Amino acid sequence: MSTRKVDDLIQALGIEAGIFKFEVSRICAAMNAELEAFRQRPLDHVGFPSVFCDAAYVKARVRDREGLGLAIRDSEDNPIS
């Protein structure tokens, strides 16, 4: 975010005096350090469950009713038999 945009935001929040460029730089540097620490944190100590959903719509009718099918598999490599 540019210094000008930050200054506009500060003024929109009701702080009339605005903000100095060096303060914006200092705040952004601190935020960047925290963000980088967050990005680099280890995640191997936790299991992350996930659900993948995939769908295909095929217009079909069986006795004047639309058909609906559902299959649960471990992966896409497992064909439905």
C-alpha positions as CSV (number, residue, x, y, z in Angstrom):
1,M,0.0,0.0,0.0
2,S,1.4,3.4,-0.9
3,T,2.0,6.1,1.7
4,R,-0.7,8.2,0.1
5,K,-3.3,5.5,0.4
6,V,-2.3,4.9,4.1
7,D,-2.6,8.6,4.7
8,D,-6.0,8.7,3.1
9,L,-7.1,5.8,5.2
10,I,-5.8,7.4,8.4
11,Q,-7.7,10.6,7.6
12,A,-10.9,8.6,6.7
13,L,-10.6,7.1,10.2
14,G,-10.9,10.6,11.6
15,I,-7.2,11.3,12.4
16,E,-6.8,14.8,11.0
17,A,-3.0,15.0,11.3
18,G,-2.3,12.2,8.9
19,I,0.8,10.0,9.1
20,F,4.4,10.5,8.3
21,K,6.1,8.4,5.5
22,F,8.7,7.0,8.0
23,E,5.8,5.8,10.2
24,V,4.2,4.0,7.3
25,S,7.5,2.4,6.4
26,R,8.1,1.3,10.0
27,I,4.7,-0.2,10.4
28,C,4.9,-2.0,7.0
29,A,8.4,-3.4,7.9
30,A,7.0,-4.8,11.2
31,M,4.0,-6.3,9.5
32,N,6.2,-7.8,6.8
33,A,8.4,-9.5,9.4
34,E,5.3,-10.9,11.2
35,L,3.8,-12.1,7.9
36,E,7.0,-13.8,6.9
37,A,7.3,-15.6,10.2
38,F,3.7,-16.8,9.7
39,R,4.4,-18.0,6.2
40,Q,7.5,-19.9,7.3
41,R,6.0,-21.6,10.4
42,P,6.3,-25.4,10.4
43,L,3.1,-27.2,9.7
44,D,4.3,-30.8,9.9
45,H,3.2,-31.3,13.5
46,V,-0.5,-31.2,12.6
47,G,-2.6,-33.4,10.2
48,F,-4.9,-31.4,7.9
49,P,-8.0,-33.3,6.9
50,S,-9.3,-32.4,3.5
51,V,-12.4,-33.1,1.4
52,F,-12.3,-32.9,-2.4
53,C,-15.6,-32.6,-4.3
54,D,-16.0,-33.0,-8.0
55,A,-19.2,-33.1,-10.0
56,A,-20.5,-33.5,-13.5
57,Y,-24.0,-32.7,-14.6
58,V,-25.6,-34.9,-17.2
59,K,-29.1,-34.1,-18.3
60,A,-30.9,-37.4,-18.0
61,R,-34.3,-38.7,-17.0
62,V,-35.5,-42.1,-15.7
63,R,-39.3,-42.5,-15.8
64,D,-39.8,-38.7,-16.0
65,R,-37.5,-38.1,-13.0
66,E,-34.0,-36.7,-13.1
67,G,-31.4,-39.1,-11.9
68,L,-28.9,-38.5,-9.1
69,G,-25.8,-40.6,-8.5
70,L,-23.3,-40.5,-5.7
71,A,-20.0,-42.4,-5.3
72,I,-17.4,-42.2,-2.5
73,R,-13.9,-43.2,-3.4
74,D,-10.4,-42.8,-1.9
75,S,-9.1,-41.1,-5.1
76,E,-9.8,-40.5,-8.7
77,D,-7.5,-43.4,-9.5
78,N,-10.1,-45.8,-8.2
79,P,-12.6,-46.4,-11.0
80,I,-16.2,-47.1,-10.0
81,S,-17.2,-50.6,-10.8
